[in-house]
Amino acid sequence: MKNTTQPATSKLVKRFDNELMHLIAADLKAFKAKGQFVSKATLVKTAIAA
């Protein structure tokens, strides 16, 4: 008979991975919202205008 359920360690690793990805996505969203994420093209335009 085959065992179709995942082992406990596999479930734990999957949950950890999902939680970590959620935290990283939330941090990236907050980082972008602060406006600290500026492309080089924007920096060049600002330098030229100054």
C-alpha positions as CSV (number, residue, x, y, z in Angstrom):
1,M,0.0,0.0,0.0
2,K,1.4,3.4,-1.0
3,N,1.6,6.3,1.5
4,T,0.1,9.4,-0.2
5,T,0.4,11.7,2.8
6,Q,3.5,14.0,3.1
7,P,5.9,13.3,5.9
8,A,5.9,15.8,8.8
9,T,9.3,17.2,7.9
10,S,8.2,17.9,4.3
11,K,5.1,19.8,5.6
12,L,7.3,21.7,8.0
13,V,9.8,22.7,5.3
14,K,6.9,23.7,3.0
15,R,5.3,25.9,5.7
16,F,8.6,27.5,6.6
17,D,9.3,28.3,2.9
18,N,5.9,29.8,2.5
19,E,6.2,32.0,5.6
20,L,9.7,33.1,4.6
21,M,8.5,34.0,1.1
22,H,5.6,36.0,2.6
23,L,7.9,37.9,4.9
24,I,10.4,38.7,2.1
25,A,7.5,39.9,-0.1
26,A,6.2,42.1,2.7
27,D,9.6,43.6,3.3
28,L,10.1,44.3,-0.4
29,K,6.7,46.0,-0.6
30,A,7.5,48.2,2.4
31,F,11.0,49.0,1.0
32,K,9.5,50.1,-2.3
33,A,6.8,52.2,-0.6
34,K,9.5,54.2,1.2
35,G,10.8,55.3,-2.1
36,Q,14.3,54.1,-1.5
37,F,14.1,51.9,-4.5
38,V,15.3,54.3,-7.3
39,S,16.5,53.2,-10.7
40,K,19.8,54.5,-12.2
41,A,17.8,56.3,-14.9
42,T,16.1,58.4,-12.3
43,L,19.4,59.2,-10.7
44,V,20.9,60.3,-14.0
45,K,18.0,62.5,-14.8
46,T,18.2,64.2,-11.4
47,A,22.0,64.7,-11.8
48,I,21.5,66.3,-15.3
49,A,18.8,68.6,-14.1
50,A,20.9,69.8,-11.2
